[in-house]
Amino acid sequence: MRHVRIARIVVSAVVSLAVCGIGTPCSASEKYEEKIIRTVEFEDAELLIFEGSRDDVEVVGKKGLNTVKIVAFKRVTADSDEEANRIASMMLLEVEQVGDEIRISTEYPKRTKSGTNIISYLLGHRKHMSMEIHIEIPARFSADIHTASGDVSAEDISGLVEIYTASGDVTVSNLGGSLHVSVASGDIISKNVAGDVDIKSASGDIEGRDFEGDTRASTASGDIELIELGGDVEVKTASGDVFVEDVRNVQYRGTSGTARFKKVTGKVTASATSGDISLWLIPELGNDFRVSTSSGDISLYFGRLLEEGYVLNARTTTGEFDINLPIKISKIGRHSVSGVVRKGESILSLETVSGDITVEESKE
């Protein structure tokens, strides 16, 4: 049986404020804010778990910190100060230690059996309540953050960081471990991650920079921009444009949108249902490059010569070819071109049903 031990919690300060709306009588609308500061002392903890429902959450790692510090703001809008106080009292912030985990959770008023939220009743269906939570943890910690609705940020954490939110933006930076992010609706911005990165958004843009490990990024509806990737990248998008720069191996699958890959040093496997695909390659070793799209142009430029050469197979049903290579043609027709460049040790396969194909090498 696992033992549950309540962490020692030191309440440093509690401040409550009631502020009337500007130019509005207090009886019409009361804005209530309560600030809570807590310091949590623990033994042998290494993981923060946060679970909330409608909270904006910021988690920051601090070197040399031996406690967990929490600053929380409860915010309520009500018809009176009394109602606001009553609502705030039912908004809970709970902290406990379970094994090596520090668990922080928030709780909001439950719905009644009739399905009507008690606060909606109290406020005449003008409910507005939320929490903003700032958490400082030892930099060596890992963090697992879940919230149904709210923005999340995390920075300066050495361990694994996992973030899940149904609706909200996510911002992360300066992570010493790996990063996993899943967002149903919201943008994701991340930079300076030492480990592998796995980021998903059902509806939202993804921006990433300076990842040392391998990267997986996907969005059903939104643009993806990834720059300075130390490892391989796998990108999936249903609707949106993609731009990736400074990367090793590339896997790409898109449904609709333009995809551009710049400064690729490794192999490429890319396919799209509808959209142009552009590649700027600076290959370090012999690699294969396979690119296809049903409707769109394919443009490929070798910024560095692949000395071992490659076998080219290019096909388009309704487009044109613009191939500027030192190639020995083995087969040419209205819809296809095949040939060998230099030693022909790699494969360059390009295919589009409706679109042009352009291939060019650096003259240097």
Secondary structure, DSSP 8 states (H G I E B T S, - for coil): ---EE--EEEEEEEEEEEEE-TTS-TTT-EEEEEEEEEEEE-SS--EEEEEESSEEEEEEEETT--EEEEEEEEEEEESSHHHHHHHHHTSEEEEEEETTEEEEEEE---B-TTS-BHHHHHTTS--EEEEEEEEEEETT-EEEEEEEES-EEEEEE-S-EEEEEEES-EEEEEESS-EEEEEEES-EEEEEESS-EEEEEEES-EEEEEE-S-EEEEEEES-EEEEEESS-EEEEEEES-EEEEEESSEEEEEEES-EEEEEE-S-EEEEEEES-EEEEE--SS---EEEEEEES-EEEEESS--TT-EEEEEEESS--EEEES-EEEEEE-SSEEEEEETT--EEEEEEEEES-EEEEE---
